[in-house]
Amino acid sequence: MGLTRVVRTVIALGALALATAAAPASAETYPDKPIRFIVGFGQGGPTDVAARALAEEIGTLLGGKIYVENRPGASGNIATQAAASSPADGYTFLIGATPLAVNETLFPDFPIRFGKNIAAVGAVGATGNVLVAHPSLNVRTVADYVALARKQPGAVDYITLGRGSSSHLAGLEFERLAGVSLTPVPHLGNGEAVQDIVGGHVKSWFATIPSVVELVKGGQVVALGVTGPVRSASLPDVPTLSEAGLTGFDVRLWIGLFAPVGIPAERLRAFSDAFDRAIARPELQAVFAAQGIEKLKMTQPEFTAFVEADIARWSARLGK
């Protein structure tokens, strides 16, 4: 073999080796374009705030941009379907919440199913609601509220943010445990709800705590009880509904991260690692705490089981 041929062979083999070595690295470069977080609720609520804080932290850790797309409507189903129908390439995720589990019962014809079309990535946190009443309702305790509702079945109304929202579910659970009938009044978002409760247009609301804590302190609404298993640090003098006589009452808004089924394992592993590191940061937990969101300490398999259990829970409560 001549010297020229030897040199050419060496160069060709070297180029092949470099190409072979570079191929996996190129294939594993992630992310190489913006990632999208879809949120099924409007801006300003706890789910949206959590999504934006997560997007910033995870984007920094991954070295890429994550933007939030709000797709409210149909109790979160519009966002769930948009996420589940997106390519399973690691560039679209859903910031989902309690309605994702409830909607499997409320909307039996909805084509998206947990575990089949969309999967859990990680738990973000949970927040209780607080039952508040306009002063004109003339109630100061849960017992007062129950007595009024029993005296006037259906006459006491309450704000909901749509079927399957935490406000709606809390109302349904309240009816079940108190043996009363209330009238739900759907609203499009927190802004409209705040205006109507302050104006007395609707008399009560199982509200997210950050939405009304200043209204409570200012005397514009009366806080009767919180919907979680323990008192809220933001409203320490307000009893839980369980303490107030509705034993076992526990309805909270949980928030989690979900993705279309089938994301390549390497990309999902990279994203999940960034999510785990972000969720552990004290700075992020401080943002969540300001929204009344407490950390849910769960692994991905534990969160999957948690969602499955919540689907079963509300199926038993709401199923016909």
C-alpha positions as CSV (number, residue, x, y, z in Angstrom):
1,M,0.0,0.0,0.0
2,G,1.4,3.4,-1.0
3,L,2.0,6.2,1.5
4,T,-0.8,8.3,0.0
5,R,-3.3,5.4,0.2
6,V,-2.2,4.8,3.8
7,V,-2.8,8.4,4.7
8,R,-6.2,8.5,3.1
9,T,-7.2,5.3,4.9
10,V,-6.1,6.7,8.3
11,I,-8.0,10.0,7.6
12,A,-11.1,8.1,6.6
13,L,-11.0,5.8,9.7
14,G,-10.4,8.8,11.9
15,A,-13.4,10.7,10.4
16,L,-15.5,7.6,10.9
17,A,-14.5,7.3,14.5
18,L,-15.3,11.0,15.1
19,A,-18.7,10.6,13.4
20,T,-19.5,7.5,15.5
21,A,-18.5,9.2,18.7
22,A,-20.4,12.4,17.9
23,A,-23.6,10.7,16.9
24,P,-24.8,9.8,20.3
25,A,-23.8,13.1,21.8
26,S,-25.8,14.9,19.1
27,A,-28.8,12.6,19.6
28,E,-28.8,13.3,23.4
29,T,-28.5,17.1,23.1
30,Y,-31.6,18.2,25.0
31,P,-33.1,20.6,25.0
32,D,-32.2,22.2,21.7
33,K,-35.4,24.2,21.4
34,P,-37.9,25.8,23.9
35,I,-40.0,23.6,26.1
36,R,-43.7,24.3,26.6
37,F,-45.6,24.0,29.9
38,I,-49.4,23.9,29.3
39,V,-51.6,25.1,32.1
40,G,-55.4,24.5,32.1
41,F,-56.2,27.6,34.2
42,G,-55.9,31.4,33.8
43,Q,-53.0,33.5,34.9
44,G,-52.6,34.5,38.5
45,G,-53.9,31.4,40.2
46,P,-51.8,28.9,42.2
47,T,-51.4,26.5,39.4
48,D,-50.2,29.2,37.0
49,V,-47.8,30.7,39.6
50,A,-46.4,27.3,40.3
51,A,-45.9,26.7,36.6
52,R,-44.1,29.9,35.9
53,A,-41.8,29.5,38.9
54,L,-41.0,25.9,37.8
55,A,-40.4,27.0,34.3
56,E,-37.8,29.5,35.3
57,E,-35.9,27.1,37.7
58,I,-36.0,24.0,35.4
59,G,-35.1,26.2,32.3
60,T,-32.0,27.5,34.2
61,L,-30.9,24.0,35.1
62,L,-31.4,22.6,31.6
63,G,-29.8,25.6,30.0
64,G,-32.9,26.2,27.8
65,K,-36.1,28.3,27.7
66,I,-39.4,27.1,29.0
67,Y,-42.5,29.1,28.3
68,V,-45.9,28.8,29.9
69,E,-49.1,28.5,27.7
70,N,-52.4,29.1,29.5
71,R,-55.2,27.0,27.9
72,P,-58.2,27.5,30.3
73,G,-61.6,25.9,29.7
74,A,-63.6,22.7,30.1
75,S,-62.3,22.2,33.6
76,G,-58.8,21.7,32.4
77,N,-59.6,19.3,29.7
78,I,-58.5,21.6,26.9
79,A,-55.0,21.8,28.3
80,T,-54.9,18.1,29.1
81,Q,-55.9,17.1,25.6
82,A,-53.5,19.6,24.0
83,A,-50.6,18.2,26.1
84,A,-51.5,14.5,25.6
85,S,-51.9,15.0,21.8
86,S,-48.5,16.7,21.4
87,P,-45.5,14.8,20.2
88,A,-43.9,12.7,23.0
89,D,-40.6,14.3,22.4
90,G,-39.9,15.9,25.8
91,Y,-40.8,19.4,24.6
92,T,-44.4,19.6,25.9
93,F,-45.5,19.1,29.5
94,L,-48.7,19.7,31.4
95,I,-49.0,21.4,34.8
96,G,-52.0,19.5,35.9
97,A,-54.1,19.6,39.1
98,T,-56.9,17.8,40.9
99,P,-59.4,18.2,38.1
100,L,-57.3,15.9,35.9
101,A,-58.3,13.0,38.2
102,V,-61.9,14.2,38.7
103,N,-62.6,14.7,35.0
104,E,-62.3,11.0,34.3
105,T,-65.7,10.6,36.0
106,L,-67.3,14.0,35.2
107,F,-66.5,13.6,31.5
108,P,-66.7,9.8,30.7
109,D,-66.5,10.5,26.9
110,F,-63.3,12.5,27.2
111,P,-60.7,10.5,25.2
112,I,-57.6,11.2,27.3
113,R,-56.9,8.8,30.1
114,F,-54.3,8.8,32.8
115,G,-51.7,6.1,32.3
116,K,-52.8,5.5,28.7
117,N,-52.3,8.9,27.1
118,I,-50.7,11.0,29.8
119,A,-48.3,10.1,32.6
120,A,-47.1,11.6,35.9
121,V,-43.6,13.1,36.0
122,G,-43.5,14.5,39.5
123,A,-45.6,16.0,42.4
124,V,-45.4,19.8,42.9
125,G,-47.5,20.4,46.0
126,A,-51.0,20.8,47.4
127,T,-53.0,23.7,48.9
128,G,-56.2,23.7,50.9
129,N,-59.1,26.1,50.3
130,V,-61.0,28.1,52.9
131,L,-64.8,28.6,53.1
132,V,-65.5,32.3,53.2
133,A,-68.8,34.1,53.4
134,H,-69.9,37.6,52.6
135,P,-70.8,39.5,55.9
136,S,-74.4,40.0,54.6
137,L,-74.9,36.2,55.0
138,N,-74.8,36.8,58.7
139,V,-72.8,33.7,59.6
140,R,-69.7,33.5,61.7
141,T,-69.1,29.8,62.1
142,V,-69.5,26.6,60.1
143,A,-72.4,25.6,62.3
144,D,-74.1,28.9,61.4
145,Y,-73.6,28.2,57.7
146,V,-74.9,24.7,58.0
147,A,-78.0,25.8,59.9
148,L,-78.8,28.4,57.3
149,A,-78.3,25.9,54.4
150,R,-80.6,23.5,56.2
151,K,-83.2,26.1,56.8
152,Q,-83.2,27.3,53.2
153,P,-82.2,24.3,50.9
154,G,-80.5,25.6,47.7
155,A,-80.8,29.2,48.7
156,V,-77.1,29.5,49.8
157,D,-74.9,29.9,46.8
158,Y,-71.1,29.4,46.4
159,I,-68.6,30.3,43.7
160,T,-66.9,27.6,41.7
161,L,-64.2,27.9,39.1
162,G,-65.8,25.2,37.0
163,R,-66.8,21.6,37.3
164,G,-64.1,19.5,38.9
165,S,-62.3,22.5,40.4
166,S,-61.2,22.3,44.0
167,S,-63.9,24.9,44.9
168,H,-66.6,22.7,43.2
169,L,-65.3,19.5,44.9
170,A,-65.2,21.2,48.3
171,G,-68.8,22.2,47.8
172,L,-69.9,18.7,46.9
173,E,-68.0,17.2,49.8
174,F,-69.5,19.8,52.1
175,E,-73.0,18.9,50.9
176,R,-72.3,15.2,51.5
177,L,-70.9,15.6,55.0
178,A,-73.3,18.3,56.2
179,G,-76.4,16.9,54.6
180,V,-77.3,20.2,52.9
181,S,-78.0,21.5,49.4
182,L,-76.0,24.4,48.0
183,T,-76.1,26.2,44.7
184,P,-72.9,26.4,42.7
185,V,-72.2,29.5,40.6
186,P,-69.5,28.9,38.0
187,H,-66.9,31.6,37.4
188,L,-64.1,31.9,34.8
189,G,-61.3,32.8,37.2
190,N,-60.1,34.2,40.5
191,G,-60.4,37.8,39.4
192,E,-64.1,37.5,38.7
193,A,-64.7,35.4,41.8
194,V,-63.0,38.0,44.1
195,Q,-65.1,40.8,42.6
196,D,-68.3,38.8,43.2
197,I,-67.6,37.7,46.7
198,V,-66.5,41.2,47.8
199,G,-69.6,42.7,46.1
200,G,-71.9,40.2,47.8
201,H,-73.2,39.0,44.4
202,V,-72.4,35.4,45.4
203,K,-72.5,34.8,49.2
204,S,-69.8,32.2,49.7
205,W,-66.7,30.6,48.2
206,F,-64.4,27.6,48.9
207,A,-61.5,29.8,47.8
208,T,-57.8,29.2,47.5
209,I,-56.3,30.8,50.6
210,P,-54.0,33.3,48.9
211,S,-56.9,34.6,46.9
212,V,-58.8,35.8,50.0
213,V,-56.4,36.0,52.9
214,E,-56.1,39.8,52.7
215,L,-59.9,40.0,52.3
216,V,-60.3,38.0,55.5
217,K,-57.9,40.2,57.4
218,G,-59.6,43.3,56.1
219,G,-63.1,42.1,57.2
220,Q,-64.5,42.0,53.7
221,V,-65.3,38.3,54.0
222,V,-65.6,36.0,57.0
223,A,-63.4,32.8,57.1
224,L,-65.4,29.8,58.4
225,G,-63.1,26.9,57.9
226,V,-60.2,25.4,55.8
227,T,-60.7,22.3,53.7
228,G,-57.4,20.6,54.4
229,P,-56.5,18.2,57.3
230,V,-54.5,20.9,59.3
231,R,-54.9,24.6,59.8
232,S,-53.3,27.0,57.4
233,A,-50.3,29.0,58.5
234,S,-51.8,32.0,56.8
235,L,-55.0,31.7,58.8
236,P,-54.0,30.0,62.0
237,D,-57.1,31.1,63.9
238,V,-59.5,29.5,61.4
239,P,-60.4,25.9,62.2
240,T,-60.4,23.0,59.7
241,L,-63.9,21.9,58.6
242,S,-63.1,18.6,60.2
243,E,-62.5,20.4,63.5
244,A,-65.7,22.3,63.0
245,G,-67.8,19.1,62.9
246,L,-67.4,17.7,59.4
247,T,-65.1,14.9,60.5
248,G,-62.7,13.7,57.8
249,F,-63.2,16.6,55.5
250,D,-60.1,16.8,53.2
251,V,-60.3,18.4,49.8
252,R,-57.2,20.1,48.5
253,L,-55.9,21.3,45.2
254,W,-52.9,19.2,44.3
255,I,-50.6,20.2,41.5
256,G,-48.3,18.0,39.5
257,L,-46.2,17.7,36.3
258,F,-47.4,15.4,33.5
259,A,-46.2,14.4,30.0
260,P,-47.5,12.6,27.0
261,V,-46.8,8.9,27.2
262,G,-43.8,7.7,25.3
263,I,-41.1,10.4,25.8
264,P,-37.6,8.9,25.1
265,A,-36.1,7.6,28.3
266,E,-33.0,9.7,28.1
267,R,-34.9,13.0,27.6
268,L,-37.4,12.1,30.3
269,R,-34.5,11.2,32.7
270,A,-32.8,14.6,32.0
271,F,-35.9,16.5,32.5
272,S,-36.9,14.6,35.7
273,D,-33.5,15.2,37.2
274,A,-33.8,18.9,36.6
275,F,-37.4,18.8,38.1
276,D,-36.2,17.0,41.2
277,R,-33.3,19.5,41.7
278,A,-35.6,22.5,41.1
279,I,-38.4,21.3,43.5
280,A,-35.8,20.9,46.3
281,R,-34.6,24.5,46.1
282,P,-35.6,26.6,49.1
283,E,-36.2,29.6,46.8
284,L,-38.8,27.7,44.8
285,Q,-40.5,26.4,47.9
286,A,-40.7,30.0,49.2
287,V,-42.6,31.0,46.1
288,F,-45.0,28.0,46.6
289,A,-45.5,28.9,50.3
290,A,-46.6,32.4,49.3
291,Q,-49.4,30.7,47.3
292,G,-50.3,28.4,50.2
293,I,-48.7,25.4,48.4
294,E,-47.1,22.8,50.6
295,K,-44.6,20.3,49.1
296,L,-45.9,16.8,48.3
297,K,-42.9,14.6,49.2
298,M,-43.4,11.8,46.6
299,T,-41.3,9.9,44.2
300,Q,-42.6,9.5,40.6
301,P,-44.1,6.0,41.3
302,E,-45.7,7.3,44.5
303,F,-47.2,10.3,42.7
304,T,-48.6,8.0,40.0
305,A,-50.2,5.8,42.6
306,F,-51.6,9.0,44.3
307,V,-53.3,10.2,41.1
308,E,-54.7,6.7,40.5
309,A,-56.1,6.7,44.0
310,D,-57.7,10.1,43.6
311,I,-59.3,9.0,40.3
312,A,-60.8,6.1,42.2
313,R,-61.8,8.3,45.1
314,W,-63.8,10.8,43.0
315,S,-65.2,8.1,40.8
316,A,-66.8,6.6,44.0
317,R,-68.0,10.0,45.1
318,L,-69.3,11.3,41.8
319,G,-70.0,8.2,39.7
320,K,-73.5,7.3,38.9
